[in-house]
Amino acid sequence: MSSTRRDLFHWADYLLFTLSLASTLIVGIVIAIKDRWTSQTSEDYLMAGRKMNWFLVAQSVFASATSSTLIIGLSTEFYYMGVVFIWSSVGLILAAGLIAIFTIPKFFRMRFKVTSAYEYLEYRFNLPVRMLVGFIYVIFTGGMKAIIWVDNIQVIILIVGLFTVMIKGMMEAGGFAKAWSIYRFGKRTAWNE
């Protein structure tokens, strides 16, 4: 019985993995050190001083709601269900729109009353709920500014990885036209089934 050894990680994979972890760590440390030398209020720590660029904040929200597991899972669902799976995205878009219309303005109007979602949790529920969620937050983070920057690094890595896998998959299949014909042959291009 002959078996060939196939390495799962190439040296370039180890390099990219190490660079992604190092960049995340470095950004967190640099921001933590930089902000320690300036007087920092709870609003600076929890709300990034309300001075972060809207695009960075939007990408941070996207990174919080997206993961590589989700991307792999969606790919699998598209494979099994075909392009009709896009219709499920309509629900996600509607939900995001409803949150943007109803929930975000509520927090904005409460801006001077609360500085964090944790204060809102105490207002809405009680102090133990706020303490539990706040404890979890403090364990995992170094402040909102660090979270936003680290999330943006992760979004870049996620998008580059997604396009890399897509391009590599199409190259392996023989190009976009060939990949689409395989997809069509498998009856995965029907939009209404």
Secondary structure, 3 states (H helix, E strand, C coil): CCCCCCCCCCHHHHHHHHHHHHHHHHHHHHHHHHHHCCCCCHHHHHHHHHCCCHHHHHHHHHHHHCCHHHHHHHHHHHHHHHHHHHHHHHHHHHHHHHHHHHHHHHHHHCCCCCCCHHHHHHHHCCHHHHHHHHHHHHHHCCCHHHHHHHHHHHHHHHHHHHHHHHHHHHHHHCCHHHHHHHHHHCCCCCCCC
